[in-house]
Amino acid sequence: MIELLRRAAEEGPDRAAVVIHEQVVSYGELLARAEGYAAELTSRGLRRFATFDGDAARVIALLAAASACGVELCQFPPAEPESVAELAARFDHTVVLSADPDLDAGDAEVLDHTVWPTVPGAAGAQSSPAADARPHLILTTGTTGAPRGVRHDWSRLVRGVHRVRETPHERWLLAYGLHQFAGLQVLLHVAAARATLVAPAPRTPRAGLRAMRELGVTHASATPTYWRFLLTELAADGAPAPSLRQITLGGEAVPGPLLAQLERTFPDAAISQVYAASEFGSSGSVKDRRAGLSRSVLERGDDADVAMRIVDGELWVRSRVGMLGYHGDPPVEDPDGWRATGDLVELVGDRVEFRGRSSDIINVGGTKVHPLPIEERVSSVPGVAVARVWGRPSALTGNIVAVDVVPAPGADPARVKAAIGEACADLAGAARPRSIRFVDEIPVRGSKIVRRDIPQEGRG
């Protein structure tokens, strides 16, 4: 990471690296911060730490500094201060860097890094030479349970950026958090391309849409859920859609109807899908605007960074850019070996189509129901902005299929409910929604839908 920043600063020190509302940080300024932080980390003798900070420029500088020193950094979700003490205890962090010195971090020491020197060598020690190991800890989003710490090394994380060409005119929206693997991938691409990262706060679809219009965003990568909410914001304000050149979707299965809606709304944008995860990295992108993956991904040779195969209906991956293991577990014997992804798939013609996560399966009276196909049907109903299909506990069948719906602006809930029933009428009995609830928001973590049972106020 630090090498990418140094090269970008050498070639264009005054070029905008990060734009945060009215604040613009150049590559030269960002590198100076990183070198200053690296000197401070070395001076303090830190070997691992966590950070709780929502300022993208400071976080990027810390990421680069930690990579320079071989110090393990873990960023906690910046919007969840109530979770810091629990996360620090779970992942054995004794030091948390934060802009809030009064942050409750449990037994961990809180250091205010905003007062650290931001020029090289100001702390009286220079950053370490290239370290043999450059560890980094990434937390999973926790959509299916408690987040896990995924152990990486920067040498593996940056392995694919040599293929990125320089495109300094691009402005990429940071819709993910930098604590997420997807956000880190966007950052690495931007740094390798010498482009500009636009990082609005908070990282919501509404703020993202504003940044697209006001800060010159040309490229945007986000989850399908994020894009659905952004389309709803567009429909509500009635203003013209911003001009985008690239739309990327990842983090969740991408339904065909959403691809079609994005194509209609942003006719000048190229649309890509990325299949990736914190554990195995990114498998590359699909640019044919069709749901699922091309069957050709199963035919990659032994020299591919990421190879795939299907085992008993589940996608397996072998990755040379993936994790070294989970925090608290012994290192995996073969980091480049095959591992299950938890994604259930089916071969349909020339496509590998996603059927859902194994952890999301709803057991209805002994019948296994996949929520994703139902969710796609419901989301295609006029008047539905976003939908969540999940298993609601039932004394009779163990679970029933439940649907939470955020209605589109001006939609009639009664008509929408009837249309959902018609759209699902031909499903098997166990798969038909038995509960349809209208809600103000869908529970998400990291812009991904959470399908666990989470109490929520409804409207019908």
C-alpha positions as CSV (number, residue, x, y, z in Angstrom):
1,M,0.0,0.0,0.0
2,I,2.7,2.5,0.9
3,E,4.5,1.8,-2.4
4,L,1.4,2.6,-4.4
5,L,1.0,5.9,-2.5
6,R,4.7,6.8,-3.0
7,R,4.6,6.2,-6.7
8,A,1.4,8.2,-7.1
9,A,2.8,11.1,-5.0
10,E,6.1,11.0,-7.1
11,E,4.2,11.3,-10.4
12,G,1.6,13.8,-9.3
13,P,2.1,15.3,-5.8
14,D,-0.6,17.9,-6.3
15,R,-3.2,15.6,-7.8
16,A,-6.3,15.1,-5.8
17,A,-6.2,11.8,-3.9
18,V,-9.2,12.1,-1.6
19,V,-12.2,14.4,-1.8
20,I,-14.3,14.6,1.4
21,H,-17.1,17.2,0.8
22,E,-15.2,20.6,0.6
23,Q,-11.9,19.0,1.8
24,V,-9.4,18.0,-0.9
25,V,-6.2,16.0,0.0
26,S,-3.5,15.7,-2.6
27,Y,-1.3,12.6,-3.0
28,G,1.7,14.6,-1.7
29,E,-0.2,15.5,1.5
30,L,-1.5,12.0,1.9
31,L,2.0,10.5,1.6
32,A,3.3,13.1,4.2
33,R,0.6,12.0,6.6
34,A,1.4,8.4,6.1
35,E,5.2,8.8,6.6
36,G,4.5,10.9,9.7
37,Y,2.2,8.2,11.1
38,A,4.7,5.5,10.2
39,A,7.4,7.3,12.2
40,E,5.1,7.6,15.2
41,L,4.1,3.9,15.0
42,T,7.8,3.0,14.9
43,S,8.6,5.3,17.8
44,R,5.9,3.9,20.0
45,G,6.8,0.3,19.1
46,L,3.3,-0.7,18.2
47,R,2.9,-4.1,16.5
48,R,-0.8,-4.2,16.1
49,F,-3.7,-1.8,16.7
50,A,-7.3,-1.0,15.8
51,T,-8.6,2.3,14.6
52,F,-12.1,3.9,14.9
53,D,-12.2,6.8,12.6
54,G,-14.6,7.9,9.8
55,D,-12.3,10.3,8.1
56,A,-11.1,8.5,4.9
57,A,-7.9,10.5,4.5
58,R,-6.7,9.8,8.0
59,V,-7.6,6.1,7.6
60,I,-5.8,5.8,4.3
61,A,-2.7,7.4,5.8
62,L,-2.8,4.9,8.7
63,L,-3.3,2.0,6.3
64,A,-0.2,3.0,4.3
65,A,1.8,3.7,7.5
66,A,1.0,0.3,8.9
67,S,1.9,-1.4,5.7
68,A,5.3,0.4,5.7
69,C,6.1,-0.7,9.2
70,G,4.7,-4.2,9.1
71,V,2.2,-3.4,11.8
72,E,-1.2,-5.1,11.8
73,L,-4.1,-2.6,11.5
74,C,-7.8,-3.4,11.9
75,Q,-10.4,-0.7,11.3
76,F,-13.6,-1.0,13.3
77,P,-16.9,0.1,11.6
78,P,-16.8,3.9,12.1
79,A,-20.5,4.2,12.5
80,E,-20.8,1.9,15.5
81,P,-19.1,3.4,18.6
82,E,-21.1,1.1,20.8
83,S,-19.4,-1.9,19.4
84,V,-15.8,-0.8,19.9
85,A,-15.2,-2.2,23.4
86,E,-16.7,-5.6,22.4
87,L,-14.6,-5.7,19.2
88,A,-11.4,-4.7,21.0
89,A,-11.9,-7.5,23.5
90,R,-12.9,-10.1,20.9
91,F,-9.9,-9.4,18.6
92,D,-7.4,-8.8,21.5
93,H,-6.6,-5.2,20.8
94,T,-5.0,-3.3,23.6
95,V,-4.7,0.0,21.6
96,V,-7.4,1.8,19.6
97,L,-6.6,4.9,17.6
98,S,-9.5,7.3,17.5
99,A,-10.4,11.0,16.9
100,D,-12.5,10.7,20.0
101,P,-10.2,10.4,23.1
102,D,-13.3,9.7,25.3
103,L,-14.3,6.7,23.3
104,D,-15.3,3.6,25.3
105,A,-12.9,0.9,24.2
106,G,-13.2,-1.3,27.3
107,D,-9.8,-2.3,28.6
108,A,-8.0,-1.0,25.5
109,E,-6.0,2.2,25.6
110,V,-7.4,5.0,23.3
111,L,-4.9,7.2,21.5
112,D,-5.8,10.4,19.7
113,H,-3.9,10.0,16.4
114,T,-5.2,13.3,15.1
115,V,-2.5,15.1,17.1
116,W,0.3,13.0,15.7
117,P,2.9,14.7,13.4
118,T,1.9,14.5,9.8
119,V,5.3,15.1,8.2
120,P,8.0,12.5,7.7
121,G,10.3,11.9,10.6
122,A,8.7,14.4,12.9
123,A,8.4,11.8,15.7
124,G,12.1,11.2,15.7
125,A,12.0,7.9,13.9
126,Q,11.7,6.9,10.3
127,S,9.4,4.3,8.9
128,S,10.7,0.8,8.8
129,P,12.2,-0.6,5.7
130,A,10.2,-3.1,3.7
131,A,9.0,-5.7,6.2
132,D,9.0,-9.4,5.5
133,A,5.4,-9.6,6.8
134,R,2.9,-6.9,6.3
135,P,-0.2,-8.1,8.1
136,H,-3.6,-6.6,7.9
137,L,-6.9,-7.7,9.7
138,I,-10.2,-7.2,7.9
139,L,-13.5,-7.8,9.7
140,T,-16.4,-9.5,7.9
141,T,-19.6,-7.6,7.7
142,G,-21.4,-9.9,10.2
143,T,-24.6,-10.2,8.1
144,T,-25.0,-13.9,9.2
145,G,-23.6,-13.5,12.8
146,A,-20.8,-12.0,14.7
147,P,-18.0,-10.6,12.5
148,R,-14.8,-12.6,12.1
149,G,-11.3,-11.2,11.7
150,V,-9.8,-12.2,8.4
151,R,-5.9,-12.2,8.3
152,H,-4.3,-10.9,5.2
153,D,-0.9,-9.7,4.1
154,W,-0.4,-6.7,1.9
155,S,1.8,-8.6,-0.5
156,R,-1.3,-10.7,-1.4
157,L,-3.8,-7.9,-1.3
158,V,-1.9,-5.8,-3.9
159,R,-1.1,-8.7,-6.2
160,G,-3.6,-7.8,-8.9
161,V,-3.0,-4.0,-9.1
162,H,-0.2,-4.3,-11.5
163,R,-2.9,-4.8,-14.2
164,V,-4.5,-1.5,-13.4
165,R,-3.7,1.2,-16.0
166,E,-3.3,4.9,-15.0
167,T,-6.5,6.9,-15.4
168,P,-6.0,10.0,-13.3
169,H,-9.2,11.6,-14.7
170,E,-11.4,9.1,-12.9
171,R,-13.3,9.9,-9.7
172,W,-14.4,6.9,-7.8
173,L,-17.2,7.0,-5.2
174,L,-16.3,5.3,-1.9
175,A,-19.7,3.7,-1.1
176,Y,-18.2,0.9,1.0
177,G,-16.3,1.5,4.3
178,L,-12.5,1.2,4.2
179,H,-13.0,-1.4,7.0
180,Q,-14.6,-3.6,4.3
181,F,-12.7,-5.8,1.9
182,A,-14.7,-4.2,-1.0
183,G,-13.8,-0.7,0.2
184,L,-10.1,-1.7,0.4
185,Q,-10.3,-3.0,-3.2
186,V,-11.7,0.3,-4.4
187,L,-8.9,2.2,-2.6
188,L,-6.1,0.0,-4.1
189,H,-7.6,0.4,-7.6
190,V,-7.8,4.2,-7.2
191,A,-4.2,4.4,-5.9
192,A,-2.8,2.2,-8.6
193,A,-4.7,4.2,-11.3
194,R,-3.5,7.6,-9.7
195,A,-7.2,8.5,-9.7
196,T,-9.3,10.4,-7.1
197,L,-11.4,8.8,-4.3
198,V,-14.6,10.7,-3.4
199,A,-15.5,9.8,0.1
200,P,-18.8,11.3,1.4
201,A,-19.9,10.9,5.0
202,P,-22.1,9.2,5.9
203,R,-21.7,6.5,3.3
204,T,-25.4,6.3,2.4
205,P,-27.1,6.2,-1.0
206,R,-28.5,9.7,-0.4
207,A,-25.0,11.1,0.3
208,G,-23.6,9.1,-2.6
209,L,-26.1,10.5,-5.0
210,R,-25.3,14.0,-3.8
211,A,-21.6,13.3,-4.3
212,M,-22.2,12.0,-7.8
213,R,-23.9,15.3,-8.7
214,E,-21.7,17.8,-6.9
215,L,-18.2,16.2,-6.8
216,G,-17.9,14.9,-10.3
217,V,-18.0,11.2,-9.6
218,T,-17.5,9.2,-12.8
219,H,-17.2,5.6,-11.4
220,A,-19.1,4.0,-8.6
221,S,-18.9,0.5,-7.0
222,A,-21.5,-0.6,-4.4
223,T,-23.7,-3.5,-3.4
224,P,-27.0,-4.3,-5.2
225,T,-28.8,-3.1,-2.1
226,Y,-27.0,0.2,-2.2
227,W,-27.9,0.7,-5.9
228,R,-31.6,-0.1,-5.2
229,F,-31.8,2.5,-2.5
230,L,-30.0,5.0,-4.7
231,L,-32.5,4.4,-7.5
232,T,-35.3,5.0,-5.0
233,E,-33.6,8.3,-4.0
234,L,-33.5,9.3,-7.7
235,A,-37.2,8.5,-8.2
236,A,-38.1,10.5,-5.1
237,D,-36.3,13.7,-6.0
238,G,-37.2,13.6,-9.7
239,A,-34.0,15.3,-10.8
240,P,-32.0,13.9,-13.8
241,A,-29.7,11.0,-13.1
242,P,-26.0,11.9,-12.8
243,S,-23.7,11.0,-15.6
244,L,-21.6,8.0,-14.7
245,R,-19.1,6.2,-16.9
246,Q,-18.8,3.0,-14.8
247,I,-21.1,1.1,-12.4
248,T,-19.8,-1.9,-10.5
249,L,-21.9,-4.2,-8.3
250,G,-20.6,-6.7,-5.8
251,G,-21.0,-8.2,-2.3
252,E,-24.4,-9.8,-3.1
253,A,-26.0,-11.7,-5.9
254,V,-27.0,-9.4,-8.7
255,P,-30.5,-9.9,-10.0
256,G,-31.2,-9.4,-13.7
257,P,-34.0,-6.9,-13.2
258,L,-31.7,-4.5,-11.3
259,L,-29.1,-4.7,-14.1
260,A,-31.8,-3.7,-16.6
261,Q,-33.0,-0.8,-14.4
262,L,-29.4,0.5,-14.0
263,E,-28.9,0.2,-17.7
264,R,-32.1,2.3,-18.4
265,T,-31.2,4.9,-15.7
266,F,-27.5,5.3,-16.6
267,P,-27.4,4.6,-20.4
268,D,-23.8,5.9,-20.8
269,A,-22.3,3.8,-18.1
270,A,-20.5,0.5,-18.5
271,I,-21.8,-2.0,-15.9
272,S,-19.7,-4.7,-14.3
273,Q,-20.3,-7.3,-11.6
274,V,-17.5,-8.4,-9.2
275,Y,-17.5,-11.6,-7.3
276,A,-15.3,-11.3,-4.2
277,A,-15.1,-11.9,-0.4
278,S,-12.9,-11.0,2.5
279,E,-11.6,-14.6,2.6
280,F,-10.6,-15.3,-1.0
281,G,-10.3,-11.8,-2.6
282,S,-11.6,-10.7,-6.0
283,S,-12.2,-13.1,-8.8
284,G,-12.4,-10.5,-11.5
285,S,-15.3,-8.8,-13.1
286,V,-18.2,-9.8,-15.5
287,K,-19.1,-7.1,-18.0
288,D,-21.8,-8.7,-20.1
289,R,-24.7,-7.2,-18.1
290,R,-26.2,-10.7,-17.4
291,A,-26.9,-12.0,-13.9
292,G,-24.5,-14.6,-12.6
293,L,-21.1,-15.6,-13.8
294,S,-19.9,-16.9,-17.1
295,R,-19.4,-20.7,-17.1
296,S,-15.9,-20.0,-18.3
297,V,-14.8,-19.1,-14.8
298,L,-14.9,-22.9,-14.1
299,E,-12.3,-23.4,-16.8
300,R,-9.4,-21.2,-15.6
301,G,-6.0,-22.7,-15.6
302,D,-3.6,-23.4,-12.7
303,D,-1.9,-20.0,-13.2
304,A,-5.1,-18.0,-12.4
305,D,-5.1,-15.9,-9.2
306,V,-8.6,-17.2,-8.5
307,A,-10.0,-20.5,-9.8
308,M,-13.5,-21.8,-9.2
309,R,-15.4,-25.1,-9.2
310,I,-18.8,-26.4,-8.0
311,V,-19.1,-29.1,-5.3
312,D,-22.5,-30.4,-4.5
313,G,-24.2,-27.2,-5.6
314,E,-21.8,-24.9,-3.7
315,L,-19.2,-22.7,-5.2
316,W,-15.6,-23.4,-4.1
317,V,-12.6,-21.1,-4.7
318,R,-8.8,-21.4,-4.8
319,S,-7.2,-18.1,-4.4
320,R,-3.6,-16.8,-4.4
321,V,-4.8,-13.3,-3.2
322,G,-6.9,-14.6,-0.3
323,M,-6.6,-14.8,3.4
324,L,-4.0,-16.5,5.6
325,G,-6.6,-17.6,8.1
326,Y,-9.0,-16.2,10.8
327,H,-7.9,-14.3,13.9
328,G,-7.7,-16.8,16.8
329,D,-7.4,-19.8,14.6
330,P,-4.1,-21.6,13.5
331,P,-2.8,-20.4,10.1
332,V,-4.4,-22.4,7.2
333,E,-2.1,-25.1,6.0
334,D,-2.4,-24.1,2.4
335,P,-3.5,-20.4,1.9
336,D,-3.8,-21.1,-1.9
337,G,-5.9,-24.2,-1.4
338,W,-9.6,-24.8,-2.2
339,R,-12.3,-23.6,0.2
340,A,-16.0,-23.4,0.2
341,T,-17.6,-20.0,-0.3
342,G,-21.1,-20.7,1.2
343,D,-22.7,-19.5,-2.1
344,L,-25.2,-22.0,-3.6
345,V,-25.2,-22.0,-7.4
346,E,-26.7,-23.8,-10.3
347,L,-25.4,-24.2,-13.9
348,V,-28.0,-22.9,-16.3
349,G,-26.8,-22.9,-19.9
350,D,-23.6,-20.9,-20.1
351,R,-24.2,-19.2,-16.7
352,V,-23.3,-20.0,-13.1
353,E,-26.5,-18.6,-11.4
354,F,-26.6,-17.8,-7.7
355,R,-29.4,-19.3,-5.6
356,G,-28.4,-17.8,-2.2
357,R,-26.2,-18.3,0.8
358,S,-26.2,-21.6,2.6
359,S,-26.6,-19.7,5.9
360,D,-29.7,-17.9,4.5
361,I,-31.7,-21.1,3.8
362,I,-35.2,-21.1,5.4
363,N,-36.3,-24.5,6.8
364,V,-40.1,-24.6,6.5
365,G,-41.5,-27.8,7.9
366,G,-38.4,-29.7,6.7
367,T,-38.4,-28.1,3.2
368,K,-35.4,-26.0,2.4
369,V,-36.4,-22.6,0.8
370,H,-33.9,-20.3,-0.8
371,P,-34.8,-16.6,-0.1
372,L,-33.0,-15.0,-3.1
373,P,-35.3,-16.2,-5.9
374,I,-38.3,-15.0,-3.9
375,E,-36.6,-11.7,-3.1
376,E,-36.0,-11.1,-6.8
377,R,-39.6,-11.7,-7.6
378,V,-40.8,-9.4,-4.9
379,S,-38.3,-6.7,-5.9
380,S,-39.6,-6.7,-9.4
381,V,-43.1,-5.9,-8.3
382,P,-44.0,-2.2,-9.2
383,G,-44.1,-0.1,-6.0
384,V,-41.4,-2.1,-4.2
385,A,-38.2,-0.2,-3.6
386,V,-36.3,-2.8,-1.6
387,A,-37.3,-6.2,-0.2
388,R,-36.0,-8.6,2.3
389,V,-37.0,-12.3,2.5
390,W,-36.2,-14.1,5.7
391,G,-37.4,-16.9,7.9
392,R,-39.8,-15.9,10.7
393,P,-40.1,-18.4,13.5
394,S,-43.3,-20.4,13.6
395,A,-44.5,-22.8,16.2
396,L,-46.2,-25.0,13.6
397,T,-43.5,-25.3,10.8
398,G,-40.4,-24.0,12.5
399,N,-40.2,-21.1,10.1
400,I,-42.4,-19.3,7.5
401,V,-41.3,-17.2,4.6
402,A,-41.6,-13.5,5.6
403,V,-41.1,-10.5,3.4
404,D,-40.2,-7.0,4.6
405,V,-40.9,-4.3,1.9
406,V,-39.8,-0.7,1.7
407,P,-42.4,0.8,-0.6
408,A,-41.5,3.1,-3.5
409,P,-42.5,6.8,-3.1
410,G,-46.3,7.1,-3.7
411,A,-47.0,3.4,-3.8
412,D,-50.3,2.0,-2.4
413,P,-49.4,-0.6,0.2
414,A,-52.6,-2.6,-0.4
415,R,-52.0,-2.8,-4.2
416,V,-48.4,-3.7,-3.7
417,K,-49.3,-6.4,-1.2
418,A,-51.8,-7.9,-3.7
419,A,-49.3,-7.8,-6.5
420,I,-46.7,-9.6,-4.4
421,G,-49.2,-12.3,-3.7
422,E,-49.8,-12.7,-7.4
423,A,-46.1,-12.7,-8.3
424,C,-45.5,-15.6,-5.8
425,A,-48.7,-17.5,-6.5
426,D,-47.0,-20.2,-8.6
427,L,-44.3,-21.0,-6.0
428,A,-44.4,-24.2,-4.0
429,G,-46.4,-23.9,-0.8
430,A,-43.4,-23.7,1.5
431,A,-41.9,-20.9,-0.5
432,R,-44.9,-18.6,-0.6
433,P,-44.6,-15.6,1.6
434,R,-47.0,-16.0,4.6
435,S,-46.1,-12.6,6.1
436,I,-45.8,-9.3,4.2
437,R,-44.7,-6.3,6.2
438,F,-44.2,-2.7,5.1
439,V,-41.2,-1.1,6.8
440,D,-39.4,2.2,6.7
441,E,-36.0,0.6,6.3
442,I,-34.3,-2.8,5.7
443,P,-31.6,-3.9,8.2
444,V,-28.2,-3.8,6.5
445,R,-24.6,-4.2,7.5
446,G,-22.0,-2.9,5.1
447,S,-24.8,-2.1,2.6
448,K,-25.8,-5.8,2.5
449,I,-29.2,-7.1,3.5
450,V,-29.2,-8.9,6.9
451,R,-31.6,-11.9,6.8
452,R,-31.4,-12.9,10.4
453,D,-34.4,-12.3,12.7
454,I,-34.0,-8.7,13.7
455,P,-36.9,-7.0,15.6
456,Q,-38.2,-4.1,13.5
457,E,-41.2,-1.8,13.6
458,G,-43.5,-2.4,10.7
459,R,-46.4,-0.6,9.0
460,G,-49.0,-3.3,8.2
